[in-house]
Amino acid sequence: MSKFLMTSIGRKFLMSITGLFLVMFIGVHLTINLLLIVDNSGELFNQGAEFMATNPLIKIMEPILGLGFMIHIFWSFFLEYKNWKARPVKYAAKNMGASSSWASRNMLVLGALVLVFLVMHIIDFFWVIKFNPHTMPKTAEGLEDTYTLVASLFKESIVYGLFYILGGVLLGIHLSHGFWSAFQTLGLNNKNWLKRLQFVGKLYAIVIAVGFSIIPLYFMLGLYK
């Protein structure tokens, strides 16, 4: 198995599998987050957060998810290093726009920017909820009020709201290429299927980018009132 992962197709295979795993998580995560704008009382979002924090299956998946993120991130840098090492002399500059998209040519840069967004997200939300629950606001019943924690940050900080929107857009751009590229690596490179996957990938990327962007906008524009 280790020999397979050291081959070109093996390295791409690992990136594809971990990438698709994270695509599924992002969809679930966005679904839960959209509860922030569905119910202004915060009850639905708090229930969703409580489910994610206490469900046994989710608890099992958390370390697997973390491992998936780390593998995907560090493996991408490893692949870039291997590609750079294979061509120490830069190719002559040429117009690549006709043969590839901007996103496909800048996946590492996009991934690095998304990583910055992810780290900020973990520090402001996940770390507090998971490891410092005593610092969280409480509901009238004395329960952890995750809704207020998240909503307050968007209400009080325009800079963070704009940063979150930028992160959602960058994530969408990253997914616009990564989604269908993962399936192509796994062998679904038939011309007809590839076109369909590219369409689905772009549609999914738009949904993710818009979905994550409308949440901070909802609070920044005062639509919760």
KELO-691870 format. One line per 5 residues: their letters; for each residue x, y, z of C-alpha. Coordinates in Angstrom, 1 decimal. Example, Ala and Ser with C-alpha at 12.3 -4.5 7.8 and 13.67 -1.06 7.14 Angstrom:
2
as	12.3 -4.5 7.8; 13.7 -1.1 7.1
***
This chain:
225
mskfl	0.0 0.0 0.0; 2.8 2.4 0.9; 4.4 1.7 -2.5; 1.2 2.5 -4.2; 0.9 5.9 -2.4
mtsig	4.3 6.8 -3.6; 3.3 6.5 -7.2; 1.9 9.4 -9.1; -1.6 7.9 -9.3; -1.4 6.7 -5.7
rkflm	-0.7 10.2 -4.4; -3.6 11.7 -6.5; -5.8 8.8 -5.3; -5.2 9.8 -1.6; -5.9 13.4 -2.4
sitgl	-9.2 12.5 -4.1; -10.5 10.2 -1.4; -9.7 12.7 1.5; -11.1 15.5 -0.7; -14.4 13.8 -1.3
flvmf	-14.7 13.0 2.4; -14.2 16.6 3.3; -16.8 17.7 0.6; -19.4 15.6 2.4; -18.5 17.1 5.7
igvhl	-18.7 20.7 4.3; -22.2 20.0 3.1; -23.3 18.7 6.5; -21.6 21.6 8.3; -23.3 24.2 6.0
tinll	-26.7 22.6 6.6; -26.3 22.9 10.4; -25.0 26.5 10.1; -27.9 27.6 8.0; -30.1 27.0 11.0
livdn	-28.6 30.2 12.3; -30.8 32.2 9.9; -33.8 29.9 9.9; -34.8 30.4 13.6; -34.0 33.8 15.2
sgelf	-34.6 32.3 18.7; -31.5 30.2 18.2; -33.3 27.1 19.5; -32.9 25.1 16.3; -29.2 25.9 15.9
nqgae	-28.5 25.1 19.6; -30.3 21.7 19.1; -28.2 21.1 16.0; -25.0 22.0 17.9; -26.0 19.8 20.8
fmatn	-26.6 16.9 18.4; -23.2 17.3 16.8; -21.5 17.5 20.2; -23.3 14.5 21.8; -24.1 12.0 19.1
pliki	-21.8 8.9 19.4; -21.4 8.5 15.7; -20.2 12.2 15.4; -17.8 11.7 18.2; -16.3 8.7 16.4
mepil	-16.1 10.7 13.2; -14.4 13.8 14.7; -10.9 12.3 14.9; -11.3 10.7 11.5; -12.4 14.1 10.1
glgfm	-9.4 15.8 11.7; -7.1 13.2 10.3; -8.7 13.6 6.9; -8.1 17.4 7.0; -4.5 16.9 8.0
ihifw	-3.8 14.3 5.3; -5.4 16.4 2.6; -3.6 19.6 3.6; -0.1 18.1 4.2; -0.4 15.8 1.2
sffle	-1.2 18.7 -1.1; 2.1 20.4 0.0; 3.9 17.2 -0.4; 2.6 16.8 -4.0; 3.6 20.3 -4.8
yknwk	7.1 19.7 -3.5; 7.4 16.5 -5.6; 6.2 18.3 -8.7; 8.6 21.2 -8.1; 11.5 18.7 -7.5
arpvk	10.7 17.0 -10.7; 11.1 20.2 -12.7; 13.8 22.3 -10.9; 14.0 24.6 -14.0; 10.9 26.6 -14.5
yaakn	9.0 26.2 -17.7; 9.0 29.1 -20.1; 6.0 31.4 -19.4; 3.0 30.6 -21.6; -0.7 31.2 -21.7
mgass	-2.4 28.4 -19.7; -5.8 29.9 -19.7; -7.0 28.0 -22.8; -6.2 24.6 -21.4; -7.0 24.9 -17.7
swasr	-9.0 27.1 -15.3; -7.5 29.6 -12.9; -8.7 27.5 -9.9; -6.9 24.4 -11.2; -3.6 26.3 -11.6
nmlvl	-3.8 27.8 -8.1; -5.2 25.0 -6.0; -2.3 25.1 -3.5; -2.7 28.8 -3.0; -6.5 28.5 -2.6
galvl	-6.0 25.6 -0.2; -3.5 27.6 1.9; -6.0 30.5 2.1; -8.8 28.2 3.0; -6.5 26.7 5.7
vflvm	-6.1 30.2 7.3; -9.9 30.5 7.3; -10.3 27.1 8.9; -7.8 27.9 11.6; -9.6 31.1 12.5
hiidf	-12.9 29.2 12.5; -11.5 26.5 14.9; -10.1 29.1 17.2; -13.3 31.2 17.4; -15.9 28.4 17.5
fwvik	-14.8 24.8 17.7; -12.1 25.3 20.4; -14.4 27.3 22.6; -17.3 24.9 22.3; -15.2 21.8 22.7
fnpht	-12.5 22.8 25.3; -13.8 26.0 27.0; -17.5 25.6 27.4; -17.4 27.5 30.7; -16.7 30.7 28.8
mpkta	-19.8 30.3 26.5; -23.0 32.3 27.0; -25.9 30.4 28.6; -29.6 30.1 27.8; -32.3 30.9 30.3
egled	-32.2 27.2 31.2; -28.5 27.4 31.9; -27.5 25.4 28.8; -24.7 26.3 26.5; -25.9 29.0 24.0
tytlv	-23.9 28.2 20.8; -26.2 30.4 18.8; -25.3 33.6 20.7; -21.6 32.7 20.6; -21.7 32.6 16.8
aslfk	-24.3 35.3 16.1; -22.6 37.8 18.4; -19.3 37.6 16.6; -21.0 38.4 13.3; -23.1 41.2 14.8
esivy	-20.1 42.8 16.6; -17.3 42.5 14.0; -17.8 43.6 10.4; -14.1 42.6 9.8; -14.7 39.1 10.9
glfyi	-17.9 38.9 8.9; -16.1 40.0 5.7; -13.3 37.6 6.4; -15.9 34.8 6.8; -17.5 35.7 3.5
lggvl	-14.1 35.7 1.8; -13.3 32.3 3.3; -16.6 30.9 1.9; -15.9 32.3 -1.5; -12.4 30.9 -1.6
lgihl	-13.7 27.5 -0.4; -16.2 27.6 -3.3; -13.5 28.4 -5.8; -11.3 25.6 -4.4; -14.2 23.1 -4.7
shgfw	-15.2 24.2 -8.2; -12.1 22.3 -9.5; -11.5 19.9 -6.7; -14.9 18.2 -6.8; -14.9 16.9 -10.4
safqt	-11.1 16.5 -10.4; -11.4 14.0 -7.6; -13.9 11.8 -9.5; -11.7 12.1 -12.6; -8.7 10.7 -10.7
lglnn	-10.9 7.8 -9.5; -11.6 6.8 -13.1; -14.8 8.7 -14.0; -13.1 10.5 -16.9; -15.6 9.5 -19.6
knwlk	-16.2 12.6 -21.7; -20.0 12.7 -21.0; -19.6 11.9 -17.3; -16.8 14.5 -16.9; -19.0 17.3 -18.3
rlqfv	-21.8 16.3 -15.8; -19.4 16.2 -12.9; -17.9 19.6 -13.9; -21.5 21.0 -13.9; -22.3 19.4 -10.5
gklya	-19.0 20.6 -9.1; -19.6 24.2 -10.2; -23.1 24.1 -8.8; -22.0 22.6 -5.5; -19.2 25.2 -5.3
iviav	-21.7 28.1 -5.8; -24.1 26.6 -3.2; -21.2 26.4 -0.7; -19.9 29.8 -1.4; -23.3 31.5 -1.2
gfsii	-24.4 29.4 1.7; -21.4 30.3 3.9; -21.6 34.0 2.8; -25.3 34.7 3.5; -24.9 33.7 7.2
plyfm	-22.6 36.6 8.2; -24.5 38.9 5.8; -27.7 38.0 7.6; -26.4 39.3 10.9; -24.3 42.2 9.5
lglyk	-27.4 43.6 7.7; -29.6 43.3 10.7; -32.0 40.9 9.1; -32.4 38.9 12.3; -34.4 41.7 13.9
***
